[in-house]
């Protein structure tokens, strides 16, 4: 746990781990997202309270609607749609939803290390749904993120 200036421990919010499906014939996809947000005040230019989701002319406005609560809900809604339509899931789903991304993901690295032989042991693919679109007409397909590198070397 991080410490406050007075030395008091600050408990970290829990990281939510969820899974649906364990079919060994299907790949396992892990979806990452976060639900914490940067601070905001109405004086920052918000037309409504930033922490109350509002619909205006068919658009949703609220702190975290696009970074990153909306994308997290999109994946959960996709799973819900498959289930509602009684369609076979194309993959096994795993979810990692954290609440400290805006503060450097404190605690996440330890969780990843602790769970690499457990929760994450069968993950084939990871989707990071913490991205942005360049505009309403230019979606972005992110094919790399800073700080991510994987190497495997075996010497005999």
Buried (B, 14 or more C-beta within 10 A) or exposed (E): EEEEEEEEEEEBEEBEBEBBBEEEEBEBBBBBBBBBBEEBEEEEEBEEBBEEBBEEEEEEBBBBBBBBBBBBBEBBEEBEEBEEEEEEEEBBBBBBBBBBBBEEBBBBEEBBEEBEEEBBEBBEEBBBBBBEEEEEEEEEEEEEEEEEEEEEEEEE
